[in-house]
């Protein structure tokens, strides 16, 4: 026989009861609501069933038992307000050259100590940002940014200068 010596010494892995493991995982998830594959694996180890975490993760994924991740962002847009909604004036406008239409955008970036507001003004034809304003919002809990009138006037002057 032309077989390697390791074939003789090979011991096959013990055949695990997959269906029993599935029922055990489902029982753990029912008992401890909202736990992921790491906690399920740890609980299986505590109960005397040594199973690899990848197998638990695969079974949970196949059966749709995975925990949904938490949302990690803050909703900053409030569309339920009583304020006037202005129409989109550029919706049917055909822009054929530069400096015919300008746009505005407001973007808030979260940092450790609050938010930074970035207000770019791109030109609609070339889509290049000609000027922008960046302002730090100290008290975001009230929903107000503190931009002084002279900062807005400086920004308006930059827009007119770029046009």
Secondary structure as the mmCIF struct_conf table of DSSP 4:
data_model
#
loop_
_struct_conf.conf_type_id
_struct_conf.id
_struct_conf.beg_label_comp_id
_struct_conf.beg_label_asym_id
_struct_conf.beg_label_seq_id
_struct_conf.end_label_comp_id
_struct_conf.end_label_asym_id
_struct_conf.end_label_seq_id
HELX_RH_AL_P HELX_RH_AL_P1 UNK A 5 UNK A 9
HELX_LH_PP_P HELX_LH_PP_P1 UNK A 12 UNK A 14
HELX_RH_AL_P HELX_RH_AL_P2 UNK A 18 UNK A 31
BEND BEND1 UNK A 32 UNK A 32
TURN_TY1_P TURN_TY1_P1 UNK A 33 UNK A 34
HELX_RH_AL_P HELX_RH_AL_P3 UNK A 37 UNK A 46
TURN_TY1_P TURN_TY1_P2 UNK A 47 UNK A 48
HELX_RH_AL_P HELX_RH_AL_P4 UNK A 53 UNK A 63
TURN_TY1_P TURN_TY1_P3 UNK A 64 UNK A 64
HELX_LH_PP_P HELX_LH_PP_P2 UNK A 66 UNK A 71
BEND BEND2 UNK A 73 UNK A 73
BEND BEND3 UNK A 82 UNK A 83
HELX_LH_PP_P HELX_LH_PP_P3 UNK A 84 UNK A 87
TURN_TY1_P TURN_TY1_P4 UNK A 89 UNK A 92
BEND BEND4 UNK A 97 UNK A 97
TURN_TY1_P TURN_TY1_P5 UNK A 98 UNK A 99
BEND BEND5 UNK A 100 UNK A 100
STRN STRN1 UNK A 102 UNK A 102
STRN STRN2 UNK A 107 UNK A 111
TURN_TY1_P TURN_TY1_P6 UNK A 112 UNK A 113
STRN STRN3 UNK A 114 UNK A 122
STRN STRN4 UNK A 123 UNK A 123
TURN_TY1_P TURN_TY1_P7 UNK A 124 UNK A 126
STRN STRN5 UNK A 129 UNK A 137
BEND BEND6 UNK A 138 UNK A 138
TURN_TY1_P TURN_TY1_P8 UNK A 140 UNK A 143
HELX_RH_AL_P HELX_RH_AL_P5 UNK A 149 UNK A 162
#
